[in-house]
């Protein structure tokens, strides 16, 4: 008989006037992978942060193995066998894997035999779960996928029996997602309990045995995964029927408005990442870029948007050269010419997270009317605009004065998208438009991109979500090792062909 390992009874949590969790009841059984889904701002992360001791509930009861517990801090949760891997990892970049794992858990300074014993214990855990991590490696040298494994390893080393993962696949490549799922299934087989917070229905259907649905701070349903489907879950999440496919007409291509010729670009380490790339984008079309992360897509978009210098070749916008090795227009100049950019890394390049949402919503346009006149900001206009846009894009909470770091990752993404898309640019460069965004917002964003295309915008779309590239794009180019290895009309390309090209296989 399956027994509950975690029970939440009538959990309530408010932040000022915003009630994030309302009378939440939840039972999670031992040795299962339990999914918790909901839109951005539904209260999923808040609820699990209460379970991990980061927040304290205003009221309610938490039980572990039938015993009521009082969680005042993460330390209390760890003592009770609860670990959590957050969206944004909590690792010290210049420390080794070993140092990060034992940090704060060593009790006293660890030298000699104690350090040796800790390393042996960690090595054993790595072997059991096939983590394949070099314990002496520095965190800054590891890929995102391996950093995530370090976070999981930290929890296991501390004795976690319940492991909470908050949107764990949002920053992973498809291969890293597969590897993570293998690890999670292995943990389950060893008797661990996994709580998966996500909005990706494919992952829920593939990985979980049970799923709970949250909407607007409330728990609206529980079901065994085998008894439901993506359509039913989407409707429960959003409260209405959701279109899970992109509905679009044939593209009406116009003239070439954006042209890239023999472009070469280096990364920050002086490594050539873009190698003699040639592409053209017409008005009224979406050109999709497919490829595994790290094959030059990021550097390409940064160069085209004026963020990164080019090493060779040129870029033309409406027939005017805007970039080559000796000259380039900066992002501000490009905005004035009708080019907008949604960067892949929202926190590093898209936002100033210490600023208010309203301030981030007008960045790049803050010195223009109606937001300012004669260098004086019109705060009334900014506030009215921010309220309107946040409502239109369903940014939660709709609080323009809230510091941007307090929004979830998906809602931060909506802030950037609303800022750039609402200016109706003639050319849009967009990287990972729906990363971390919930299903209802994905539907809206996709519809907005198609609308922009239909009114004549030229769009270059880079996404690791293959379904997104296939459904939105009119043409698709595939990048591998910094080069374009294939170009296909979306009508005549299969998933298999695309996968082979992404792996660098250009012929059979």
N, C-alpha and C positions, 0 to 999 in steps of 0.2 A: 504493500500500500504506500502510495506517495504521500509524504508528510510535508506540511508547510515549513519553510525555513525562515520566511520573512512575512510578517503581517503588518499592514498599516490600517489603522482604524480611525475614521473621522478626522483626518489630518487637514488642518486649516493653516494657511500662511498668507499674510498680507504685507505689502510694502507700501506704507502710507495709505492712500486711498485705493490702491490697486490690489485686489485679492487674487493672488497667483494660484492658490490651491483651495478648493471648496469641498469640504467634507469628503475627502478622498479615502476610499476603502480599496485595499489591494491585498491579494494573497499570492505569494510566489512559492511554488513547490521546489523542494530540494532536488538537485541533479537535473534541472531543466534549463533551457534557454528561453527566457521569457521576454517578449518584445513589448515595449511601450512606445506607441506611436501617437502622433498628433502634429498639428501645424506649428510653425514657429510661434512662440508665445503662448502655447497651450498649457504650459506649466510642468512639462516633463522634467526638464533639467532642474527646476526648483525643487520638485518632489524628491528627486534622487539626491540633490544636494542636502536636503534635510536628513535623508537616510545616511549620508556620509558625514553628517555633523557640521557641514559648512554653514548651514542655516538651522535655526531652531524653530520648530512649529509653534504657532500661537496656541494651538490646542490639538489634541489627538494622542493616540497611543501607538508605539512601535514595539513589535515583538520579534525576537530572534529565537528560533527553536522553542517557541511557546512561552518564552520568558520576556516580560516587559522590561525594556531598557530605556535609559535616559542618555541621549546623545548630545553632549554640550560642545563637542569638538571632533575633528577627524580622528584624533587619538582614541576617543571613546569608541568610534566606529571600528577602527583597526583592532582594538582589544576584543571587540565582539565579532571579529572575522569578516568585516566588510571592507572592500577595497574599491577604488574608483579611478577610472582612466578618463580624463577630461578631454574636451575638444582641443584645447590648447595645452600642450604638454608642460609639465612642471619639472623641467630638468635644468641643471646647471651646464651650460654649453661647453665650458672648458674643463669640466670634470670627466673622469672616465666613467664607464658603465658601472663598474664596481663601486666607485665613490658615490655615484648618484643613488644607487640602490640602498647602500647602508647609511646614507646621510640622514641624520635625525633619528636613526634607529639603533645607533651604535651603543647608546647608554653611556659609554665613556670612550675616550680616544682609543681607536683600534690600531694596534701594532702587532707585529710578530705573529704568534700563534693564533690570536683572535682573528686577525685579518686573513690568515691562511685558511682558517676554518670557514669564515664567511665566504671566501672565494670557492672553496670546495662545495659548500652547500648550494651556492648559486650555479656552479657548473653542473651539479646533479639535476637541478631544476631545468636547466637549459637542455640537458639530454633527455629528460622525461618528456618534455613538450616540444622537442625538436626546434628550439628557438634559434640555434646557430648564431649566437651572439658572441663576439670577442669582448670579454669582460674588461680588457685593458684598453679598448678603443675609446677615443675621446668622442663625446656626444656630437660635437660640431662636425665630425667626419662621417656620421651615420645618416642614411636616408631616412625619410619620414616614417616608412614602414618599420625600420629597425628601432627608431626612437619610441614608437608605440609599443614594441615588444619590451623595451626597457621599462616602460610604465607598468605593463602587465607583470613583468618580473618583480618589480618593486612590491606590488600588491601580494603576489604569491609568497615572496620572501617574508613578508610580514604576517603570513598565515591566513590570507583571505580565503574564505569558503564561499562568499558571495562577491562576485566581481561585476561592477556596474561600468558599462562603457557608453559614453555620451557621444553620439554621432561619430562612431569610430572610423567610418570609411570615407568621410568627407574630403580628406586630403590624401587618399591613397590611390595608387594606380590600380587598374583591374587585376594585375598580377598580385599586387600586395593585398588586395581585398580577398582573393582566393586563398592566399597564405594565411591571412588572419582568420578566415572562416575555418580552415583546417586546424589552427591552434585552438579556437573556441570549441570546436567539436571534440577535440582531444581533452580539453579541460572538463567538458561535460562528462565524457566517458570516465574520467578520474573521480567523478562525484561532485565536482564544483557546480555552483549555480551561477548562471550568467544572466544579467539583466541588460538588455540591448535597447538603448534609446535611439530611435531613428525615425525618419520620415520616408525611407525608401522601402516601398512595398515589396519590391522584388527580393530584397534581403530578408524581410519578414517571412515571406512565403518559403524561402529557401532554407532558412536557418532555425527558426523558432518552432517550439511545440505549442506555445500558448501566446496570446497577444491581448494587451489591454489598450484601449483607445481613450485619449484625452481630447477634450475640446473646451476652449475658453476657461481653463482652470478646473474643469470637472471631469470625472471619470464617467464616460458615456457607454462603455461596453467592455465585456470580456468574452473571449471565445478561444476554442482550440483552433490552431492554425489550419488543420486539415478540414475544418467545417466551414471555412470562409474562402474568399478570393480577393484579388486586388480591388475590384470594383466596389464590393461591399465595404471593405475597409476604407477606401477613399471617401465614400459617401458618409461613413461614420465620422471620419476625421473632419470633414469640411461642413457637413450638415446639408449637403445637396449632391446631386449627380455631378461628377467631375469627368471631363473629357480627357482620357488617358492617351490620346493620340493628337497630333497636330492636324487641324483641318485647314488646308490651304489650296489655293488655285494655282494654275500654271504661272510661272514667273514671266513678267513682261520686261525682258531685258532691254536696256537702252544703251547709251554710249559707254565706252570705257572711261571711268572717272578716277581709277586708282591703278597705277602700274608700278611694278617692282622689277628691276632689271639687274641680274647678276649680283644680287645682294649678298654680302658677307658680313657677319657680325660676331664679335667676341663677347664672352661673359666676363664677370668681374675678376676671374683668375687668368685672364688672357688666353683662354681656350676658345678656338673657333667653334661656334655653335650653329651658325647659319652659313651654309656653303653654296654660293652661287644660285640663290633662289630667284626664280622668275615666276611672276603671277600677275594676273589682271582681274579686276573686279568691275563689273558693269553696274550702272544704276539699275535698281529694281531687281537685284538678285542677292542671295546669300551664298557666299563661298565658305564652305566648312573645311576646317583643318582637323584631320584625324591623326592620332599618333600617341604612343606611350609618352607620358610625362618625361621630360629630360632630353627630348630629341630636337630641341631648337625652337619650339613653338613660343615659349615665353620670351626668349630673346628677340624673335622676329616681331612679335607684337610690340615689345618695348621700343625697338628701333623704328617701327612704322609710326608710333605715337610720339616720337621725339624725346623719349626718355633716355635712350641709349644711342651712343654714336655708332656709325657704320664704318666698317673697315674698307669696304669696296662696293662698287655698284651704285645704283641710284633709285630714288623713289619719286614718282610724279603724282600730283594731285590736280585733277582738271587740266592736265597738259603742262602744268608748271612744276619744275623740279623743286622739291622741298627738302631733299636730303641726298648728300653724297659724302665722300670721305672728308672733304674740306669745309662743307657748309651744311647746316641743317636748321630747320625751324623748330623752336621749342614747343612744348605742349600748349602754351598760351596762344602762340601765333597760329597753331593748327586749329585750335578751337575757333578762333576768329574766321578761319576759312571754312568752317563747317564740319570739322572732324572731331568726333568724340571717342573716348577710350574708357572701357570698363576693364581695369586690370585684374589679373588672376589673383594676386595677393591683396585682398581687400584691406587688411590691417596695416601692411607696410606701405602700400602705394595709393590705396583708394580713400582712406579716411585718416583724420586726426582723432584718435579715439578718446582723447582727453577733452575734446570740444563737444559742444552740444549738437544734437541731431540737426537743429535748424541751421547751425553754422556749416555743418558738413553738406547739407542739402543745397547750399548756394556756392560752394567752393568752385572757383573758376569763373563764376558769373557774379561774384559778390560786388564787383566794382561797376556793374552795369545797372541801368534802370530796369525794373522799378526798385531794385534792392538798395541802390545807393545813388546819391546825386551830389556832385562836388565833393566826393570822398567821404560823405556822411551817410552812414547806414540808416535805412528806413526800417526800423525795428517792427513797426506795425505791419508793413507790407511783408517782411520776412516771416513774421509769425503767422499771418493769414495764409501765405503761400505754403509754408511748412505743414500747417494743419490740413490744407487741401490735398497736398501730395501724399502725406502719410496716410490719409484716409483712402485715397485712390489706390495706393499700392499696398494697403492693409498692413502698414508697419505697426507692430505691437510692442509696447503700448504706444498709442498716439500721443506722445509727450515730446513736443519739439525742444523743450528746455532740459530734457534728460540727457546726461552725458552719454556719448555714443558707446563707450565701453560697457555700459549697463544693458545694452541690447544683445539679444542672442546673435550668433553668427549669421543666421538666415535673415534676420531683420536688418543687420548691418549691410548685408548684400542688397536688400531692397532699397536702402537709403542711397547707395551708389547708383544702382540701376535707375531709380527714379530721377536722380539728378541729371544723368547723362541722356537718358531716353526722352525726357520731357522737353529738352531743347530742340527736338526734331532735327538731329544732325543729318547732313547729306551723306557722310561716311561714318560708319560705326565700326570700331575695332573692339571686339568683346571676347574676353577670356573667361571661361568657366562661368557663364551667366547665372546658372542655377545651383552652384555649389553651396550646399548647406541650406537650400531653400525648400520649403514644404510643398506638397503636391498641388494645393490650391494656388499658391503663388507661381509655381512652375507653369501651370496652365495659363495664368495671366501674362507672365513674361513672354512665353512663346507666342501668344496671340499678339502681344505688342510688337515683337520683332517682325512677325509676318505683316502686320499693319504698316510698319515702317518700310519694309520691302515693297509693299504694294503702292505706297505713295512715292516710290522712286529712290529710296536710300540704298546705298551700296554697303553691304554688311560682310565683314570678315569675322567668322565665328570659330573659336578654338575651344574644344571641350573634350574632356576625357570620357564623357558619357556618350558612348557610341549611338545609343538610341536617339539622343538629342541631335547629334550630327546628322544621322540618317534621316530623321523626320523633318528637320528644319532646312537643311541645305538643298540648294538647286544644283550645285556642283560640289565635288569633294576632292581636295588634294590630301595626300598622305605624306607626312614627314617621317623620315628615319635617318638618324645620325646627321641631322642638320640639312638634309637634302630632300627635295620633293621626289619621291620614288613612284608616284602614280597620280593621275588625275582622271576622275570618272564623273560622268553625268549621273546624278542620283537615281535616274530611272533604271540604269543597267548595271548596278553594282550590288553584290551580295555581301552578307556578313562575312562569309568565308574569304572572299576576295579581299575585303577590307582588312581582315585579320592577318592574312598573309603579307599584305603590303606593310602593315604596321610592324611586322616582325622582320621586315627587310627582304622578304621573298618576292622578287619581281617577276619570276617566271617559273614554270614547273617543268 
